[in-house]
Amino acid sequence: MNKLLKLAGALALVMTATLAQAQGKIAVVDTAEVFQKMPQRDLVRNQLQKEFDGRIKEVQKLEADGRSFVEKQQKDMAFMNDQQKAEAQKKLNEMQATYVQKRRTLEEDQARREHEERQKMLARIKTAIDEITKTQGLELVIERGAVIYVSPSLDITDQVISRVSK
């Protein structure tokens, strides 16, 4: 019994020493905060806005033209014969189809490009975390949202922001 107690004590001591040693090799990072504070984020947003500006204006013009056409047709409806009404409806359907198709492609292209640029920024964040991990000899980096409490001394978020801002 005495040997068992000594063995359990020794095991507890070894576990405590291991945890204490590992404690210095653990860090947390808030990747959402890093992403929000990246200066590249605004540059990318402006770049994408310039990239899609012409197409956005084209879709907005199609929408405005469609509204104007509908308003004009509502005013003229009383003076139109059946053939003119059918032609107006056909033209409206064509305008609507063109608008829907161009808007859908624009939204898909914007989403694809935003995803591409986001992946580039996330890769940059990952690289910064990897560099800090190697520099500081960290063995484990945990996302800040996955822990309830962490000592501020273990948070490397500001270091990551500093690295990705260069």
Secondary structure, DSSP 8 states (H G I E B T S, - for coil): -HHHHHHHHHHHHHHHHHHHHHHTTEEEE-HHHHHHH-HHHHHHHHHHHHHHHHHHHHHHHHHHHHHHHHHHHHHHGGG--HHHHHHHHHHHHHHHHHHHHHHHHHHHHHHHHHHHHHHHHHHHHHHHHHHHHHHHT-SEEEEGGG-S---GGGB-HHHHHHHHT-
